[in-house]
């Protein structure tokens, strides 16, 4: 009996010691690992995460497929966690906007980018920068003279290395909806992403804004892109401790969007043949048809 009581007291003492150490760590009591910005150590956030690999799919198992293009309006309330913070230099508890995250990763060469949604030929960063950076058109001398002995000038374009992520307001997605005959389920795979922004051009000192400009395309099916996304936390309105990465946002489709185009014989967008409320209704019709495909396969 004495041995049992001694064991209980020993376990309790060890628990109290461990708890006291945790309190000291949380208060920054351990000089080797100070934590002035919180009351406990964030050890899980210091590890490099790896995205969960997609299952491999055999071509013969895909019995139905449809390509869909859609847009995410980041100014819409549900999607605003992608847009903010607009200023990365200010404290945002380690958070970063989706556009800023992808732009910096592309600039650092962590993955390749492409000119359009076909994503067949990768762009050099100098060419990719031309698609997104603000630019200034200036007159520079050519070193030649005209017939009146006046120096001939030509236009020269200077591109900024810095991109203002706050000018981006929408995200374009290209995705494949398909049915896998192995489990007769309808699934979706996002393969491409581009952001839509207001491009600034300076001509003769005058600022010209080109709205709805399209950036380079990012291959979302690329493991390197997903690794960038999985190591960046997206803001959760209900709980700050939840680690909801941007990779989870796209895998779990935690966003509100609308369809702008489906694969069709004319290769046209909805906006090419409908506008206003009619375009919205057409977008919803395509959305409904996609989900009806799976249910129509079953008989009751």
PLY file of the C-alpha trace (Angstrom):
ply
format ascii 1.0
element vertex 300
property float x
property float y
property float z
element edge 299
property int vertex1
property int vertex2
end_header
0.00 0.00 0.00
2.87 2.35 0.86
4.47 1.67 -2.52
1.22 2.61 -4.29
0.88 5.86 -2.34
4.52 6.71 -3.01
4.00 6.15 -6.77
0.93 8.41 -6.77
2.79 11.21 -4.97
5.77 10.84 -7.33
3.54 11.12 -10.44
1.77 14.18 -8.99
5.09 15.86 -8.23
6.35 15.25 -11.74
3.12 16.68 -13.19
3.43 19.81 -11.06
7.06 20.24 -12.11
6.17 19.86 -15.81
3.27 22.29 -15.45
5.50 24.83 -13.70
8.04 24.51 -16.51
5.32 25.08 -19.12
4.28 28.24 -17.29
7.87 29.47 -17.24
8.23 28.74 -20.96
5.01 30.59 -21.70
6.20 33.62 -19.77
9.55 33.55 -21.51
11.28 32.14 -18.46
13.55 30.01 -20.64
16.22 32.43 -21.87
17.12 30.12 -24.77
13.55 30.27 -26.15
11.93 33.57 -25.17
8.35 34.13 -26.27
7.55 37.84 -25.80
4.64 37.85 -28.26
2.51 35.13 -26.66
1.85 33.28 -23.44
2.85 29.81 -24.72
5.34 28.44 -27.23
4.11 27.90 -30.79
6.18 24.82 -31.57
3.80 23.45 -34.24
4.11 26.57 -36.38
7.89 26.29 -36.59
7.85 23.05 -38.55
7.94 22.92 -42.36
4.73 21.27 -43.52
4.29 19.06 -46.55
1.04 19.05 -48.55
-0.93 15.84 -48.72
-0.36 14.34 -52.15
-3.27 13.93 -54.50
-4.21 10.35 -55.36
-3.01 9.19 -58.75
-5.70 8.82 -61.42
-5.64 6.52 -64.42
-6.82 7.96 -67.71
-9.14 4.99 -68.30
-10.90 5.63 -64.98
-12.11 9.10 -65.97
-15.46 8.55 -67.65
-16.67 12.17 -67.68
-14.82 15.48 -67.59
-15.61 19.17 -67.93
-13.27 22.18 -67.79
-14.60 25.11 -65.77
-13.27 28.64 -65.32
-14.48 30.63 -62.33
-13.70 33.82 -60.44
-13.38 34.57 -56.73
-14.21 38.15 -55.76
-11.84 38.82 -52.87
-13.73 41.97 -51.91
-16.80 39.85 -51.14
-17.21 39.45 -47.37
-16.80 35.65 -47.32
-13.56 35.84 -49.33
-11.93 38.81 -47.61
-9.53 36.58 -45.66
-7.69 36.11 -48.98
-7.40 39.86 -49.62
-6.19 41.07 -46.23
-3.75 42.15 -44.87
-3.04 44.68 -47.63
0.14 45.93 -45.93
2.60 43.17 -45.03
4.89 45.58 -43.21
2.35 46.04 -40.42
1.82 43.42 -37.72
-0.75 40.86 -38.82
0.24 38.00 -36.49
2.29 36.35 -39.21
-0.51 36.37 -41.78
-0.08 37.32 -45.42
-2.57 37.91 -48.22
-2.92 35.18 -50.84
-1.78 37.38 -53.73
1.24 38.72 -51.84
2.20 35.18 -50.82
2.08 33.80 -54.38
3.79 36.83 -55.93
6.75 36.69 -53.55
7.10 32.92 -53.99
7.04 33.28 -57.80
9.58 36.10 -57.62
11.86 33.90 -55.49
11.66 31.16 -58.14
9.92 28.60 -55.92
7.76 27.50 -58.87
7.28 28.27 -62.55
4.61 30.60 -63.93
2.93 30.71 -67.33
1.61 33.26 -69.80
-1.95 31.89 -70.09
-4.25 29.20 -68.74
-2.96 26.58 -71.20
0.25 26.56 -69.11
2.33 24.95 -71.84
5.43 27.15 -71.76
6.97 28.65 -68.61
7.77 32.37 -68.43
11.09 33.84 -67.42
10.63 36.11 -64.42
11.46 39.22 -66.48
8.52 38.40 -68.79
6.24 37.51 -65.88
7.07 40.84 -64.22
5.91 42.72 -67.30
2.41 41.29 -66.83
1.92 42.51 -63.27
4.30 45.36 -62.40
3.43 49.02 -62.75
5.27 50.64 -65.64
6.42 54.06 -66.72
6.89 55.05 -70.33
9.64 57.64 -70.76
11.30 59.37 -73.69
15.01 58.53 -73.99
17.54 59.72 -76.58
18.57 57.31 -79.31
21.88 59.06 -80.10
20.69 59.83 -83.62
19.68 63.11 -85.25
16.82 63.84 -87.61
17.08 66.00 -90.76
16.74 69.14 -88.65
19.63 68.05 -86.40
17.25 67.39 -83.52
17.98 64.37 -81.35
15.60 61.49 -82.03
13.78 60.24 -78.95
12.12 56.89 -78.41
9.77 55.39 -75.82
11.36 53.29 -73.10
9.35 51.33 -70.53
10.61 50.88 -66.99
8.97 48.19 -64.86
8.74 48.30 -61.09
10.06 45.31 -59.12
7.44 45.84 -56.42
3.86 44.70 -56.87
1.05 46.25 -54.82
-1.05 43.24 -53.77
-3.89 45.54 -52.69
-4.59 46.33 -56.37
-5.67 42.71 -56.96
-9.37 42.20 -56.38
-10.24 38.88 -58.02
-8.82 35.40 -58.45
-9.30 33.34 -61.61
-9.37 29.56 -61.34
-9.20 26.86 -63.98
-10.44 23.50 -62.79
-11.38 20.05 -64.04
-14.55 18.37 -62.86
-14.55 14.64 -63.50
-16.11 11.33 -62.49
-13.87 8.49 -61.39
-15.43 5.14 -62.28
-13.52 3.40 -59.47
-15.86 4.92 -56.89
-18.40 6.58 -59.25
-17.92 9.89 -57.50
-17.71 13.36 -58.98
-14.48 15.16 -58.08
-12.69 18.38 -58.92
-9.05 19.36 -59.33
-7.93 23.00 -59.52
-5.08 23.21 -62.04
-4.47 26.93 -62.54
-4.76 30.29 -60.79
-4.28 33.90 -61.87
-5.14 37.13 -60.07
-6.97 40.08 -61.60
-5.70 43.54 -60.66
-5.72 47.21 -61.64
-2.50 47.87 -63.53
-0.87 51.29 -63.27
0.91 52.88 -66.22
2.58 56.28 -66.26
2.71 58.02 -69.63
4.18 61.50 -69.91
3.77 61.88 -66.16
0.08 60.99 -66.29
-1.23 58.01 -64.33
-3.35 55.59 -66.36
-5.18 52.74 -64.62
-5.93 49.61 -66.65
-8.61 47.70 -64.69
-9.15 43.94 -64.72
-5.65 43.10 -65.95
-4.71 39.42 -65.80
-1.51 38.22 -64.15
0.60 35.24 -65.05
-0.90 31.79 -64.41
0.22 29.62 -61.49
0.02 25.79 -61.78
-2.04 24.80 -58.71
-1.46 21.12 -59.39
2.28 21.68 -58.86
3.62 20.24 -55.60
5.92 23.26 -55.15
2.96 25.66 -55.30
1.01 23.59 -52.80
4.00 23.55 -50.47
3.97 27.35 -50.43
0.24 27.39 -49.75
0.27 24.75 -47.00
2.85 26.71 -44.99
0.79 29.91 -44.91
-2.18 30.22 -42.57
-5.46 31.68 -43.80
-7.39 33.73 -41.26
-10.31 32.01 -39.51
-13.04 34.33 -38.24
-14.09 32.03 -35.40
-10.85 30.75 -33.93
-7.32 32.17 -34.15
-5.71 28.90 -33.08
-7.05 26.91 -36.05
-4.30 26.30 -38.60
-6.29 26.56 -41.81
-3.72 26.81 -44.59
-4.38 28.28 -48.01
-3.87 24.79 -49.41
-6.80 23.56 -47.30
-8.87 26.49 -48.52
-8.61 25.30 -52.12
-8.72 21.55 -51.44
-11.84 21.95 -49.26
-13.20 24.71 -51.55
-13.67 27.17 -48.72
-14.53 30.15 -50.93
-17.44 31.73 -52.74
-17.18 32.02 -56.52
-19.07 32.11 -59.78
-18.50 30.40 -63.12
-17.33 32.58 -66.02
-16.84 29.91 -68.67
-17.14 26.21 -69.41
-15.54 24.22 -72.20
-17.73 24.74 -75.26
-17.67 24.39 -79.03
-17.35 28.18 -79.55
-14.55 28.54 -76.97
-16.24 31.63 -75.54
-16.91 33.10 -72.10
-20.35 33.75 -70.67
-19.67 37.49 -70.98
-19.24 37.05 -74.75
-22.92 36.27 -75.23
-24.75 37.36 -72.06
-24.58 40.30 -69.64
-26.05 41.39 -66.33
-28.62 39.16 -64.66
-28.73 36.82 -67.66
-25.01 36.11 -67.24
-25.51 35.32 -63.54
-28.37 32.95 -64.36
-26.23 31.22 -67.00
-23.42 30.82 -64.47
-25.84 29.21 -62.00
-27.28 26.97 -64.72
-23.81 25.59 -65.51
-23.16 25.09 -61.78
-26.43 23.15 -61.39
-25.73 21.01 -64.45
-22.36 19.96 -63.05
-23.89 18.69 -59.82
-26.77 17.04 -61.67
-24.33 14.89 -63.66
-23.43 12.76 -60.64
-26.99 12.35 -59.33
-28.28 11.44 -62.79
-25.92 8.46 -62.88
-27.94 6.71 -60.17
-31.33 5.01 -60.43
-33.70 4.71 -57.50
0 1
1 2
2 3
3 4
4 5
5 6
6 7
7 8
8 9
9 10
10 11
11 12
12 13
13 14
14 15
15 16
16 17
17 18
18 19
19 20
20 21
21 22
22 23
23 24
24 25
25 26
26 27
27 28
28 29
29 30
30 31
31 32
32 33
33 34
34 35
35 36
36 37
37 38
38 39
39 40
40 41
41 42
42 43
43 44
44 45
45 46
46 47
47 48
48 49
49 50
50 51
51 52
52 53
53 54
54 55
55 56
56 57
57 58
58 59
59 60
60 61
61 62
62 63
63 64
64 65
65 66
66 67
67 68
68 69
69 70
70 71
71 72
72 73
73 74
74 75
75 76
76 77
77 78
78 79
79 80
80 81
81 82
82 83
83 84
84 85
85 86
86 87
87 88
88 89
89 90
90 91
91 92
92 93
93 94
94 95
95 96
96 97
97 98
98 99
99 100
100 101
101 102
102 103
103 104
104 105
105 106
106 107
107 108
108 109
109 110
110 111
111 112
112 113
113 114
114 115
115 116
116 117
117 118
118 119
119 120
120 121
121 122
122 123
123 124
124 125
125 126
126 127
127 128
128 129
129 130
130 131
131 132
132 133
133 134
134 135
135 136
136 137
137 138
138 139
139 140
140 141
141 142
142 143
143 144
144 145
145 146
146 147
147 148
148 149
149 150
150 151
151 152
152 153
153 154
154 155
155 156
156 157
157 158
158 159
159 160
160 161
161 162
162 163
163 164
164 165
165 166
166 167
167 168
168 169
169 170
170 171
171 172
172 173
173 174
174 175
175 176
176 177
177 178
178 179
179 180
180 181
181 182
182 183
183 184
184 185
185 186
186 187
187 188
188 189
189 190
190 191
191 192
192 193
193 194
194 195
195 196
196 197
197 198
198 199
199 200
200 201
201 202
202 203
203 204
204 205
205 206
206 207
207 208
208 209
209 210
210 211
211 212
212 213
213 214
214 215
215 216
216 217
217 218
218 219
219 220
220 221
221 222
222 223
223 224
224 225
225 226
226 227
227 228
228 229
229 230
230 231
231 232
232 233
233 234
234 235
235 236
236 237
237 238
238 239
239 240
240 241
241 242
242 243
243 244
244 245
245 246
246 247
247 248
248 249
249 250
250 251
251 252
252 253
253 254
254 255
255 256
256 257
257 258
258 259
259 260
260 261
261 262
262 263
263 264
264 265
265 266
266 267
267 268
268 269
269 270
270 271
271 272
272 273
273 274
274 275
275 276
276 277
277 278
278 279
279 280
280 281
281 282
282 283
283 284
284 285
285 286
286 287
287 288
288 289
289 290
290 291
291 292
292 293
293 294
294 295
295 296
296 297
297 298
298 299
